[in-house]
């Protein structure tokens, strides 16, 4: 696992693509994803472990990343903005993201991030999805800035941990429980039962995997 780049105009991009958001508050909405390389959390159930090593992915300038985003979105929907741009990883906050988010917003994107919150917050964000991990606790500044808390549930004990994380965010933050994909058949029924008795939570499903889109 490698750390952030020193040149803030260069970022390691594993992949980028236009699809729909499959999870959380914006589930089902059109979204352009920018997946950055580099992660210092290392979830054993991560489904994009190839993102962990930043040096394994090519460096692109902010201008190149933004231009590609505009080109790929306008090729499909030339007259419809803003479209959500989701910056994810890996752990995207390992990189300084002010320049990227400023460029994306100037181009007409609404900027969203999905982060574990393990690194200091940077960037200009329209929406912050905090998905904390037990392996490296989120920083208080990220928890307090979160618009959405999405906790991955691997076993029943994770529900207790989810409530602990909910205490760290503001009352206005949206709360979601999401079954870990490999355990979804096992854990979804008791997540549903839990939400019925704890209705401050909502259910997040990885619908992009069910309908087989990126």
C-alpha positions as CSV (number, residue, x, y, z in Angstrom):
1,X,0.0,0.0,0.0
2,X,1.4,3.4,-1.0
3,X,0.8,6.9,0.1
4,X,-0.3,10.0,-1.8
5,X,1.5,11.7,-4.7
6,X,3.6,14.8,-3.9
7,X,2.3,16.8,-6.9
8,X,-1.3,17.7,-6.3
9,X,-1.9,18.1,-10.0
10,X,-1.1,14.5,-10.6
11,X,-3.3,11.6,-9.3
12,X,-3.1,7.9,-9.8
13,X,-6.3,6.8,-11.5
14,X,-7.2,3.1,-11.5
15,X,-10.3,3.5,-13.6
16,X,-13.1,6.0,-14.5
17,X,-16.5,5.3,-16.0
18,X,-20.0,6.6,-16.4
19,X,-22.7,4.4,-14.8
20,X,-25.3,4.6,-12.0
21,X,-24.6,4.9,-8.3
22,X,-25.4,1.5,-6.9
23,X,-25.3,2.3,-3.2
24,X,-26.5,4.7,-0.5
25,X,-28.4,7.9,-0.7
26,X,-27.9,8.4,-4.5
27,X,-28.6,4.8,-5.4
28,X,-29.9,4.6,-8.9
29,X,-28.7,8.1,-10.0
30,X,-26.4,8.6,-13.0
31,X,-22.8,9.0,-11.8
32,X,-19.3,9.3,-13.2
33,X,-16.9,7.4,-11.0
34,X,-13.2,8.3,-10.6
35,X,-11.4,5.5,-8.7
36,X,-8.0,6.6,-7.3
37,X,-5.2,4.3,-6.4
38,X,-3.8,4.0,-2.9
39,X,-5.2,2.6,0.3
40,X,-3.9,2.4,3.9
41,X,-6.9,0.6,5.3
42,X,-6.8,-2.9,3.7
43,X,-10.2,-4.4,4.3
44,X,-9.8,-8.2,3.8
45,X,-13.2,-8.3,2.0
46,X,-12.4,-5.4,-0.3
47,X,-13.5,-6.2,-3.9
48,X,-11.0,-3.7,-5.5
49,X,-7.7,-4.8,-3.8
50,X,-6.0,-3.9,-7.1
51,X,-6.6,-0.2,-6.1
52,X,-4.4,-0.4,-3.0
53,X,-1.0,0.2,-4.6
54,X,-1.0,3.7,-6.0
55,X,2.2,3.1,-7.9
56,X,0.4,0.4,-10.0
57,X,-1.8,3.0,-11.7
58,X,-0.9,5.8,-14.2
59,X,-0.7,9.4,-13.1
60,X,-3.1,11.9,-14.8
61,X,-3.3,15.6,-14.5
62,X,-6.4,17.3,-13.1
63,X,-7.1,18.6,-16.5
64,X,-6.9,15.2,-18.1
65,X,-9.2,13.6,-15.5
66,X,-11.7,16.4,-15.8
67,X,-11.6,16.5,-19.6
68,X,-12.2,12.8,-19.8
69,X,-15.1,13.0,-17.4
70,X,-16.8,15.7,-19.5
71,X,-16.1,13.9,-22.8
72,X,-17.5,10.5,-21.5
73,X,-20.6,12.0,-19.9
74,X,-21.5,14.4,-22.7
75,X,-21.1,11.6,-25.3
76,X,-24.1,10.0,-23.6
77,X,-26.0,12.9,-22.3
78,X,-24.9,16.2,-23.9
79,X,-27.5,18.5,-22.4
80,X,-27.9,17.2,-18.9
81,X,-25.8,18.6,-16.0
82,X,-25.0,18.5,-13.2
83,X,-24.1,14.8,-13.1
84,X,-22.7,13.4,-9.9
85,X,-18.9,12.7,-10.0
86,X,-18.0,10.2,-7.3
87,X,-14.4,10.1,-6.2
88,X,-13.6,6.8,-4.6
89,X,-10.8,4.3,-4.2
90,X,-8.9,2.7,-2.6
91,X,-8.9,5.5,-0.1
92,X,-9.2,8.8,-2.0
93,X,-8.4,11.1,1.0
94,X,-4.8,9.8,0.9
95,X,-4.5,12.5,-1.9
96,X,-5.1,16.2,-1.7
97,X,-8.3,16.8,-3.6
98,X,-9.0,20.5,-3.6
99,X,-7.8,21.0,-7.2
100,X,-9.6,18.0,-8.6
101,X,-12.9,18.9,-6.9
102,X,-12.6,22.6,-8.0
103,X,-12.1,21.5,-11.6
104,X,-15.0,19.0,-11.5
105,X,-17.4,21.6,-10.0
106,X,-16.3,24.2,-12.6
107,X,-17.0,21.7,-15.3
108,X,-20.5,21.3,-14.0
109,X,-20.3,18.1,-11.8
110,X,-21.7,17.7,-8.3
111,X,-18.8,16.3,-6.3
112,X,-19.3,13.2,-4.1
113,X,-16.8,11.2,-2.2
114,X,-16.8,7.8,-0.6
115,X,-14.2,7.5,2.1
116,X,-13.3,5.5,5.1
117,X,-12.4,8.8,6.8
118,X,-9.0,7.5,7.8
119,X,-7.1,10.5,6.3
120,X,-7.6,14.3,6.7
121,X,-10.4,15.8,4.7
122,X,-9.6,17.8,1.6
123,X,-11.6,18.9,-1.4
124,X,-14.8,20.8,-2.1
125,X,-17.7,18.4,-1.7
126,X,-21.4,18.5,-2.4
127,X,-21.8,15.1,-0.6
128,X,-19.6,13.1,1.7
129,X,-20.3,9.4,2.2
130,X,-18.4,8.1,5.2
131,X,-17.9,4.3,5.1
132,X,-15.8,3.6,8.2
133,X,-13.8,0.5,8.7
134,X,-12.8,-1.2,11.9
135,X,-9.3,-1.6,10.6
136,X,-8.6,2.1,10.8
137,X,-11.0,4.4,12.6
138,X,-12.3,7.5,10.9
139,X,-11.0,10.9,11.9
140,X,-13.5,13.1,13.9
141,X,-13.3,15.9,11.3
142,X,-14.5,13.5,8.5
143,X,-17.3,12.1,10.7
144,X,-18.6,15.5,11.5
145,X,-18.6,16.6,7.9
146,X,-20.4,13.4,6.6
147,X,-23.7,13.7,4.9
148,X,-24.1,9.9,4.8
149,X,-22.9,7.1,7.0
150,X,-22.7,3.7,5.2
151,X,-21.6,0.8,7.4
152,X,-20.7,-2.5,5.8
153,X,-22.2,-5.4,7.8
154,X,-20.2,-8.7,7.7
155,X,-21.6,-10.2,10.9
156,X,-24.1,-9.4,13.6
157,X,-21.5,-7.7,15.9
158,X,-21.1,-5.1,13.1
159,X,-24.5,-3.8,14.0
160,X,-23.2,-2.8,17.4
161,X,-20.2,-1.1,15.8
162,X,-22.5,0.7,13.4
163,X,-24.4,2.3,16.3
164,X,-21.1,3.5,17.7
165,X,-20.2,5.1,14.4
166,X,-23.7,6.7,14.3
167,X,-22.8,8.6,17.5
168,X,-19.9,10.3,15.7
169,X,-21.9,11.9,12.9
170,X,-24.3,14.9,13.0
171,X,-28.0,14.2,13.5
172,X,-28.7,15.3,9.9
173,X,-26.5,12.5,8.5
174,X,-28.3,9.8,6.6
175,X,-27.6,6.3,8.0
176,X,-27.3,3.1,6.0
177,X,-26.5,-0.5,6.6
178,X,-25.1,-2.4,3.7
179,X,-24.5,-6.2,3.6
180,X,-21.0,-7.2,2.6
181,X,-21.4,-8.7,-0.9
182,X,-19.9,-12.1,-0.1
183,X,-22.1,-12.5,2.9
184,X,-25.2,-10.8,1.5
185,X,-27.5,-13.9,1.5
186,X,-26.6,-14.6,5.2
187,X,-26.6,-11.1,6.7
188,X,-29.4,-9.3,4.7
189,X,-32.3,-10.9,6.6
190,X,-31.0,-9.8,10.0
191,X,-30.2,-6.4,8.7
192,X,-33.8,-6.1,7.5
193,X,-35.0,-7.2,11.0
194,X,-32.7,-4.7,12.6
195,X,-33.9,-1.8,10.5
196,X,-37.5,-2.7,11.4
197,X,-36.7,-2.2,15.1
198,X,-34.2,0.6,14.5
199,X,-35.8,2.8,11.8
200,X,-33.3,5.5,11.9
201,X,-31.3,3.2,9.6
202,X,-31.9,2.5,5.9
203,X,-30.8,-0.4,3.8
204,X,-28.2,0.1,1.1
205,X,-27.7,-2.6,-1.5
206,X,-25.0,-2.9,-4.2
207,X,-27.6,-2.8,-7.0
208,X,-24.9,-2.4,-9.7
209,X,-23.8,-5.9,-8.9
210,X,-27.3,-7.3,-9.1
211,X,-27.9,-5.7,-12.5
212,X,-24.3,-6.3,-13.7
213,X,-23.1,-2.8,-14.5
214,X,-19.7,-1.2,-13.4
